[in-house]
Amino acid sequence: SERYSYVFYCYSKEVVRNLDNLMVEQGVVNTSYELMTRAAQALLDFINRRYSTINHITIVCGAGNNAGDGYVLARLAKLQEKEPRLKVNLVSIIDPEKLSGDAHQAYTDWIECGGEVGTMDNAHLLATDLIIDALIGTGLDRPLEDVWYDAVNAINNSPKPVLAVDIPSGLDANTGATYGIAVNATHTVTFIGQKMGMFTAQARYHCGTIQFATLGVPDTLYDQVAHSAILLEWANLSKLLPCRSPVSHKGDHGHLLIIGGDYGMSGACRIAGESALRTGAGLVSIATRKDNVNAITSGRPELMVHGIETAEELEPLLEKATAIAIGPGLGTQQWGLALLDKVVRYLKQTDNHINCVIDADALNIIAKHHIIIQNPDIIYTPHFGEACRLLKYDSECPSEKTDRFNMIRLLKEKYYGTFVLKGAGTLINMGDDIAICPYGNEGMASAGMGDCLTGIIGALLAQKLTTLHAAKLGVCLHAKAGDL
């Protein structure tokens, strides 16, 4: 039932390439060609398991070792003793005689076993049962053009399922961004190490379901290289949920103060308040415009809603809270600015060690007025556009140059605290590490979803989880609820 039933480290493509070399240098495999054969066997095993009744596969080969994997797969599929026999159609978009190294050896072995190489003109993708993308792999660093673009476009225009070799062609393995176009894979079998970009940004659309094949890399080899990111796993994170005594009362489970809801935006803080209650906060207060009080309490009478018109009125509410969440529906006018300024001043008092979530319009005010708090007790939860504003980027449009991993590092460096960079494959900074949430889905692209997350994280902070634990658990709890 889990979308991903594993948790491993993720690596950059450079580190995975280094692991390839170490496998040979340290005698785990005799040759790099043996490693290529292992990759092809992993692909064939997946095909036999997932598509056991198909009769016809088409392998689209390009250049480099990714193409080599495709040629070896073709040979292994042709020679395997299995019924029904697989018909293998292999096409190449380049002259295979120009291949070098292991890829050329794989091509030669395919020809020697009676295989043939066709072109995209006679690929007949509509007549196959499964398309194998063996075009490019992880080495891509520029937009696809000419025959490469046409091949990816032809694969995407086919209604047949697609299996990507290592990574969908056109996808940046380090960032998850595309270079204009990338293969839309149904499944991806990735080798040696999970690529850090496969679980975030546009990769969430292009990779489909991901299967990881270590190809026999021993644990001792992984210990010799540095990982680049960590995949979160709900089974482990759920253990962080606060334990509740059967004789506890509401005062034992924290008091969250949510600040927001300017004119016409009462729904945001109401959603945050309700999600905080559902996440176990004992008490939830909302500081909002007086005009919003009746609208919120009529639907959620268990929320304690206070009409606030000046920053001074916030003082007694701040003193009662065990955690603060500010931003949902706050607006960026003088009222919101004054309330945020009050919270910032309160947080900066040395005797106030209180955790805080800053989201939505509070982030926009910080970006607009160049506010730097530098408090380790704060969790910031920007989406991509808010992050761009915080970093003073010229454009808020995702592009092939967008590196979410670099963005969260820069945010941490500039603003301190813990950052949750929301989106497909949400990122969380963990000291020197970056965690990736592999859960969530496209149905969560909906109004109020960020406000819901703010309430969840705020409730966990109110129940005395650390900022890091509240961020990781809150993000995955939110995403798992979305999946369910």
C-alpha positions as CSV (number, residue, x, y, z in Angstrom):
1,S,0.0,0.0,0.0
2,E,3.0,2.3,0.4
3,R,3.9,4.3,-2.7
4,Y,7.5,3.6,-1.9
5,S,8.2,0.6,0.3
6,Y,11.9,1.5,0.9
7,V,14.1,4.1,2.4
8,F,17.6,4.6,1.1
9,Y,20.0,7.4,0.6
10,C,19.9,9.3,-2.7
11,Y,23.0,10.3,-4.6
12,S,24.1,12.8,-7.3
13,K,24.9,11.4,-10.7
14,E,28.6,12.1,-10.1
15,V,28.6,9.9,-7.0
16,V,26.7,7.1,-8.7
17,R,29.3,7.2,-11.5
18,N,32.0,6.9,-8.8
19,L,30.2,3.9,-7.4
20,D,30.3,2.3,-10.9
21,N,34.0,2.7,-11.0
22,L,34.5,1.5,-7.4
23,M,32.6,-1.7,-8.2
24,V,35.3,-2.6,-10.8
25,E,38.3,-1.2,-8.9
26,Q,37.5,-3.1,-5.7
27,G,36.7,-6.4,-7.5
28,V,32.9,-6.5,-6.8
29,V,32.6,-7.2,-10.6
30,N,35.4,-8.2,-12.9
31,T,34.5,-5.7,-15.7
32,S,32.2,-2.8,-16.2
33,Y,30.5,-4.9,-18.9
34,E,29.5,-7.4,-16.2
35,L,27.9,-4.5,-14.4
36,M,26.0,-3.5,-17.6
37,T,24.8,-7.1,-17.8
38,R,23.5,-7.0,-14.3
39,A,21.6,-3.8,-15.1
40,A,20.0,-5.5,-18.2
41,Q,19.1,-8.6,-16.1
42,A,17.4,-6.3,-13.5
43,L,15.4,-4.8,-16.4
44,L,14.4,-8.2,-17.8
45,D,13.4,-9.5,-14.3
46,F,11.1,-6.5,-13.9
47,I,9.6,-7.0,-17.3
48,N,9.0,-10.7,-16.6
49,R,7.5,-9.9,-13.3
50,R,5.3,-6.9,-14.2
51,Y,4.5,-7.7,-17.8
52,S,4.6,-11.5,-17.7
53,T,2.0,-12.0,-20.5
54,I,3.3,-9.6,-23.2
55,N,4.7,-10.8,-26.5
56,H,6.5,-7.8,-28.0
57,I,8.9,-5.2,-26.6
58,T,10.5,-2.3,-28.5
59,I,13.9,-1.0,-27.2
60,V,14.8,2.6,-28.3
61,C,18.5,3.0,-28.0
62,G,20.6,6.2,-28.2
63,A,24.2,6.6,-27.1
64,G,26.5,5.8,-24.2
65,N,26.0,3.1,-21.5
66,N,22.3,3.7,-21.4
67,A,22.1,2.4,-25.0
68,G,24.5,-0.4,-23.9
69,D,22.0,-1.5,-21.3
70,G,19.3,-1.6,-24.0
71,Y,21.4,-3.8,-26.3
72,V,22.2,-6.3,-23.5
73,L,18.6,-6.3,-22.5
74,A,17.6,-7.1,-26.1
75,R,20.1,-10.0,-26.2
76,L,19.0,-11.5,-22.8
77,A,15.3,-11.2,-23.7
78,K,15.9,-12.9,-27.1
79,L,17.9,-15.8,-25.6
80,Q,15.9,-16.4,-22.4
81,E,14.0,-19.7,-22.2
82,K,10.5,-18.4,-21.4
83,E,7.1,-18.8,-22.8
84,P,5.6,-16.9,-24.4
85,R,8.7,-16.0,-26.3
86,L,9.3,-12.3,-26.4
87,K,9.6,-10.6,-29.8
88,V,12.3,-8.0,-29.5
89,N,12.4,-5.0,-31.8
90,L,15.5,-2.8,-31.3
91,V,15.8,0.6,-32.9
92,S,18.6,3.1,-32.7
93,I,18.5,6.8,-33.4
94,I,22.3,7.0,-34.2
95,D,24.7,4.8,-36.2
96,P,25.5,2.0,-33.6
97,E,28.9,1.6,-35.2
98,K,29.8,4.9,-33.6
99,L,29.3,3.5,-30.1
100,S,32.4,3.0,-28.0
101,G,33.5,0.9,-25.0
102,D,31.0,-1.3,-23.3
103,A,28.1,0.1,-25.4
104,H,29.8,-1.0,-28.6
105,Q,30.5,-4.4,-27.1
106,A,26.9,-4.8,-26.2
107,Y,25.9,-3.8,-29.8
108,T,28.3,-6.4,-31.2
109,D,27.0,-9.1,-29.0
110,W,23.5,-8.3,-30.0
111,I,24.4,-8.6,-33.7
112,E,26.3,-11.9,-33.1
113,C,23.2,-13.5,-31.5
114,G,21.2,-12.7,-34.6
115,G,19.8,-9.4,-33.6
116,E,18.9,-6.6,-35.9
117,V,18.9,-2.8,-35.5
118,G,16.2,-0.7,-37.0
119,T,15.5,3.0,-37.1
120,M,12.7,5.2,-35.7
121,D,11.1,5.2,-39.1
122,N,10.2,1.5,-38.7
123,A,9.8,1.4,-35.0
124,H,6.1,0.8,-35.2
125,L,5.5,1.9,-31.6
126,L,1.8,1.3,-31.9
127,A,2.4,-2.4,-32.6
128,T,4.4,-3.2,-29.5
129,D,3.3,-4.0,-25.9
130,L,6.1,-2.2,-24.0
131,I,8.6,0.5,-25.0
132,I,12.0,0.6,-23.4
133,D,13.6,4.0,-23.1
134,A,17.4,3.5,-23.4
135,L,18.2,6.8,-25.1
136,I,20.3,8.9,-22.8
137,G,20.5,8.1,-19.1
138,T,22.0,10.4,-16.4
139,G,24.6,12.1,-18.6
140,L,22.3,14.8,-20.1
141,D,23.2,18.4,-19.4
142,R,21.6,20.3,-22.3
143,P,18.2,20.5,-24.1
144,L,17.3,17.7,-26.5
145,E,17.3,18.6,-30.2
146,D,16.9,17.1,-33.6
147,V,16.5,13.3,-33.6
148,W,16.8,13.1,-29.8
149,Y,13.8,15.4,-29.4
150,D,11.9,13.6,-32.1
151,A,12.5,10.2,-30.5
152,V,11.3,11.3,-27.0
153,N,8.3,13.0,-28.6
154,A,7.4,9.8,-30.5
155,I,7.6,7.7,-27.3
156,N,5.4,10.2,-25.4
157,N,2.8,10.2,-28.2
158,S,2.5,6.4,-28.1
159,P,-0.3,5.0,-25.8
160,K,1.9,2.1,-24.8
161,P,3.5,1.7,-21.4
162,V,7.1,2.9,-21.1
163,L,10.0,1.5,-19.0
164,A,12.9,3.9,-18.5
165,V,16.4,2.6,-18.1
166,D,18.0,4.2,-15.0
167,I,16.2,7.5,-15.5
168,P,13.7,8.9,-18.1
169,S,15.6,10.5,-21.0
170,G,15.6,14.3,-20.8
171,L,15.5,14.4,-17.1
172,D,18.3,16.0,-15.0
173,A,19.3,13.3,-12.4
174,N,20.5,15.9,-9.9
175,T,17.6,18.4,-9.9
176,G,14.5,16.6,-11.3
177,A,14.1,19.3,-13.9
178,T,13.6,18.7,-17.6
179,Y,15.4,20.2,-20.5
180,G,12.3,21.2,-22.4
181,I,11.1,17.6,-23.0
182,A,11.5,14.2,-21.3
183,V,10.2,10.7,-21.6
184,N,6.9,10.2,-19.6
185,A,7.7,6.8,-18.2
186,T,5.2,4.4,-16.7
187,H,8.0,2.7,-14.7
188,T,11.7,3.5,-14.1
189,V,14.3,0.9,-13.0
190,T,17.2,2.8,-11.6
191,F,20.6,1.3,-10.8
192,I,23.5,1.4,-8.2
193,G,22.1,4.4,-6.3
194,Q,18.9,6.3,-6.3
195,K,19.3,9.6,-8.1
196,M,18.5,12.6,-5.9
197,G,16.5,14.4,-8.6
198,M,14.1,11.5,-9.3
199,F,11.8,12.2,-6.3
200,T,11.2,15.9,-6.7
201,A,10.2,18.7,-9.2
202,Q,9.2,17.5,-12.7
203,A,10.6,14.1,-12.1
204,R,7.5,13.2,-10.1
205,Y,5.6,13.4,-13.3
206,H,8.1,11.7,-15.6
207,C,9.5,8.7,-13.6
208,G,6.3,6.8,-12.9
209,T,6.7,4.1,-10.3
210,I,10.4,3.7,-9.3
211,Q,12.2,0.4,-8.8
212,F,15.7,0.4,-7.3
213,A,18.2,-2.3,-8.2
214,T,21.5,-2.1,-6.3
215,L,23.2,-4.5,-8.8
216,G,25.0,-6.1,-5.9
217,V,26.7,-3.0,-4.5
218,P,27.9,-4.0,-1.0
219,D,27.1,-1.8,2.0
220,T,30.8,-1.3,2.5
221,L,31.0,0.5,-0.8
222,Y,28.1,2.8,0.0
223,D,30.0,3.7,3.1
224,Q,32.8,5.1,1.0
225,V,30.8,7.8,-0.7
226,A,28.7,10.7,0.6
227,H,25.0,10.7,0.0
228,S,23.2,13.8,-1.3
229,A,19.7,13.4,0.2
230,I,17.6,11.1,2.3
231,L,14.2,9.6,1.4
232,L,11.7,9.8,4.3
233,E,9.7,6.8,5.2
234,W,6.4,7.0,7.0
235,A,6.8,3.7,8.9
236,N,9.8,5.2,10.8
237,L,8.4,8.8,11.1
238,S,5.1,7.6,12.5
239,K,7.0,6.5,15.6
240,L,7.6,10.2,16.4
241,L,3.9,10.8,17.0
242,P,3.5,12.1,20.6
243,C,2.4,9.5,23.1
244,R,-0.8,10.4,25.0
245,S,-1.6,9.2,28.4
246,P,-5.2,7.9,28.9
247,V,-5.5,10.3,31.9
248,S,-4.2,13.4,30.2
249,H,-6.2,16.5,29.6
250,K,-6.2,19.2,26.9
251,G,-3.7,21.3,28.7
252,D,-1.1,18.5,28.4
253,H,-1.1,18.6,24.6
254,G,-0.1,22.2,23.9
255,H,-1.7,25.5,22.9
256,L,-1.2,26.6,19.4
257,L,-1.8,30.3,18.4
258,I,-2.6,30.8,14.7
259,I,-2.4,34.4,13.4
260,G,-4.0,35.4,10.1
261,G,-7.2,36.0,8.3
262,D,-7.3,39.6,7.0
263,Y,-10.5,40.8,5.4
264,G,-12.0,38.2,3.1
265,M,-9.5,35.5,4.0
266,S,-10.9,33.9,7.1
267,G,-11.0,30.4,5.5
268,A,-7.2,30.1,5.6
269,C,-6.8,30.4,9.3
270,R,-9.9,28.3,9.9
271,I,-8.4,25.4,7.8
272,A,-5.2,25.7,9.8
273,G,-7.0,25.7,13.1
274,E,-9.1,22.7,12.2
275,S,-6.1,20.7,11.0
276,A,-4.2,21.6,14.2
277,L,-7.0,20.2,16.3
278,R,-7.2,17.0,14.2
279,T,-3.4,16.6,14.7
280,G,-3.8,16.6,18.4
281,A,-3.2,20.1,19.7
282,G,-5.0,20.4,23.1
283,L,-6.0,24.0,22.5
284,V,-6.0,26.2,19.4
285,S,-6.5,29.9,19.4
286,I,-6.9,32.1,16.3
287,A,-6.0,35.8,16.2
288,T,-7.9,37.3,13.2
289,R,-10.0,40.3,12.1
290,K,-13.1,40.9,14.3
291,D,-15.2,40.5,11.2
292,N,-14.1,36.8,10.9
293,V,-14.9,35.7,14.4
294,N,-18.5,34.6,13.9
295,A,-17.8,32.9,10.6
296,I,-15.1,30.7,12.1
297,T,-16.8,29.9,15.4
298,S,-20.1,29.0,13.8
299,G,-18.4,26.2,11.8
300,R,-15.8,25.2,14.4
301,P,-16.9,26.2,17.9
302,E,-14.0,24.3,19.5
303,L,-11.6,26.9,18.1
304,M,-11.0,29.9,20.4
305,V,-11.2,32.9,18.0
306,H,-10.1,36.4,19.0
307,G,-10.8,39.6,17.0
308,I,-7.5,41.5,16.8
309,E,-7.2,44.9,15.3
310,T,-3.8,46.1,16.8
311,A,-0.5,44.4,17.5
312,E,-0.8,45.2,21.2
313,E,-3.9,43.0,21.5
314,L,-1.8,40.1,20.5
315,E,0.4,40.2,23.6
316,P,-1.8,38.2,26.0
317,L,-2.4,35.5,23.4
318,L,1.3,35.1,22.7
319,E,2.0,34.6,26.4
320,K,-0.5,31.7,26.6
321,A,0.7,29.9,23.5
322,T,3.2,27.0,23.5
323,A,3.7,27.4,19.7
324,I,2.8,30.0,17.0
325,A,1.8,29.7,13.4
326,I,1.5,32.9,11.4
327,G,0.7,33.6,7.8
328,P,-2.5,31.9,6.6
329,G,-4.6,34.6,5.1
330,L,-2.5,37.3,6.9
331,G,-2.4,39.6,3.9
332,T,0.5,41.9,3.1
333,Q,-1.1,45.2,4.2
334,Q,-0.3,47.2,7.4
335,W,-2.4,44.9,9.7
336,G,-0.5,41.8,8.7
337,L,2.9,43.7,8.8
338,A,2.2,44.9,12.3
339,L,1.2,41.5,13.6
340,L,4.3,39.8,12.1
341,D,6.5,42.6,13.5
342,K,5.0,41.8,16.9
343,V,5.7,38.1,16.6
344,V,9.2,38.7,15.4
345,R,10.0,41.0,18.4
346,Y,8.4,38.4,20.7
347,L,10.6,35.6,19.3
348,K,13.7,37.7,19.6
349,Q,13.3,38.1,23.4
350,T,15.9,35.9,25.0
351,D,13.6,34.3,27.5
352,N,11.0,33.3,24.9
353,H,12.0,29.9,23.6
354,I,8.8,29.2,21.6
355,N,8.6,27.4,18.3
356,C,6.9,29.1,15.3
357,V,5.7,28.2,11.8
358,I,5.9,31.0,9.2
359,D,3.9,30.5,6.1
360,A,2.0,32.2,3.2
361,D,1.7,36.0,3.4
362,A,4.1,36.2,6.4
363,L,6.8,34.9,4.0
364,N,5.8,37.5,1.4
365,I,6.1,40.2,4.0
366,I,9.5,38.9,5.0
367,A,10.6,38.9,1.3
368,K,9.2,42.4,0.6
369,H,10.6,44.1,3.7
370,H,13.9,42.2,3.9
371,I,13.3,40.8,7.4
372,I,15.9,38.4,8.7
373,I,15.1,36.7,12.0
374,Q,17.8,34.1,12.3
375,N,16.1,32.0,15.0
376,P,16.6,28.2,15.1
377,D,13.1,27.7,16.6
378,I,11.3,28.8,13.3
379,I,10.0,26.5,10.5
380,Y,9.5,28.3,7.2
381,T,7.1,26.6,4.7
382,P,7.4,28.3,1.3
383,H,6.2,27.0,-2.0
384,F,8.3,27.6,-5.1
385,G,7.0,31.1,-5.8
386,E,7.5,32.2,-2.2
387,A,11.0,30.7,-2.2
388,C,11.8,32.7,-5.3
389,R,10.6,35.9,-3.7
390,L,12.7,35.2,-0.5
391,L,15.8,34.6,-2.7
392,K,15.1,37.6,-4.9
393,Y,14.9,35.6,-8.1
394,D,13.9,37.5,-11.2
395,S,11.4,34.8,-12.3
396,E,9.1,32.5,-10.4
397,C,8.6,30.1,-13.3
398,P,10.3,26.7,-13.0
399,S,12.9,26.1,-15.7
400,E,15.7,23.7,-16.6
401,K,17.9,25.9,-14.4
402,T,15.8,25.5,-11.3
403,D,17.6,23.5,-8.7
404,R,15.3,23.0,-5.6
405,F,18.2,21.4,-3.7
406,N,20.3,24.5,-4.2
407,M,17.3,26.8,-3.4
408,I,16.7,25.2,0.0
409,R,20.5,25.4,0.9
410,L,20.4,29.1,0.0
411,L,17.3,29.7,2.0
412,K,18.8,28.0,5.1
413,E,22.0,30.0,4.6
414,K,20.2,33.4,4.4
415,Y,17.4,33.0,6.9
416,Y,18.5,30.3,9.3
417,G,15.8,28.0,10.9
418,T,14.3,24.9,9.3
419,F,12.9,25.2,5.7
420,V,10.1,23.1,4.1
421,L,10.2,23.7,0.4
422,K,6.8,22.6,-0.6
423,G,5.8,21.0,-3.9
424,A,6.0,17.7,-5.7
425,G,8.7,15.9,-3.7
426,T,8.8,18.4,-0.8
427,L,12.3,19.1,0.5
428,I,13.3,19.6,4.2
429,N,16.7,20.8,5.3
430,M,18.2,18.7,8.1
431,G,21.4,20.3,9.1
432,D,23.8,19.4,6.4
433,D,21.3,16.9,4.9
434,I,18.2,17.4,2.8
435,A,15.2,15.1,3.2
436,I,12.7,14.3,0.4
437,C,9.1,13.4,1.0
438,P,8.2,10.7,-1.5
439,Y,4.4,10.8,-0.7
440,G,1.6,13.1,-1.9
441,N,-0.2,13.4,-5.3
442,E,-1.5,15.8,-7.9
443,G,-4.9,16.0,-6.2
444,M,-3.3,18.0,-3.4
445,A,-2.8,21.0,-5.8
446,S,-5.8,22.6,-4.2
447,A,-6.7,25.8,-2.3
448,G,-6.1,25.6,1.5
449,M,-3.7,22.6,1.3
450,G,-0.8,24.8,2.5
451,D,-2.8,26.2,5.4
452,C,-3.7,22.6,6.4
453,L,0.1,21.8,6.5
454,T,0.7,24.9,8.6
455,G,-1.8,23.7,11.2
456,I,-0.4,20.2,11.2
457,I,3.2,21.4,11.8
458,G,2.1,23.9,14.4
459,A,0.1,21.3,16.3
460,L,3.2,19.1,16.5
461,L,5.3,22.0,17.7
462,A,2.7,22.7,20.4
463,Q,3.0,19.1,21.5
464,K,6.7,19.7,22.1
465,L,8.2,17.9,19.1
466,T,11.5,19.5,17.9
467,T,11.4,21.7,14.9
468,L,13.1,19.0,12.7
469,H,10.8,16.2,13.9
470,A,7.7,18.4,13.5
471,A,8.8,19.4,10.0
472,K,9.5,15.8,8.8
473,L,6.5,14.2,10.5
474,G,4.1,17.0,9.6
475,V,5.1,17.0,5.9
476,C,4.7,13.2,5.6
477,L,1.5,13.1,7.7
478,H,0.0,15.7,5.4
479,A,1.1,13.9,2.2
480,K,0.0,10.4,3.4
481,A,-3.4,11.8,4.4
482,G,-3.6,13.3,0.8
483,D,-2.8,9.8,-0.7
484,L,-5.4,8.1,1.5
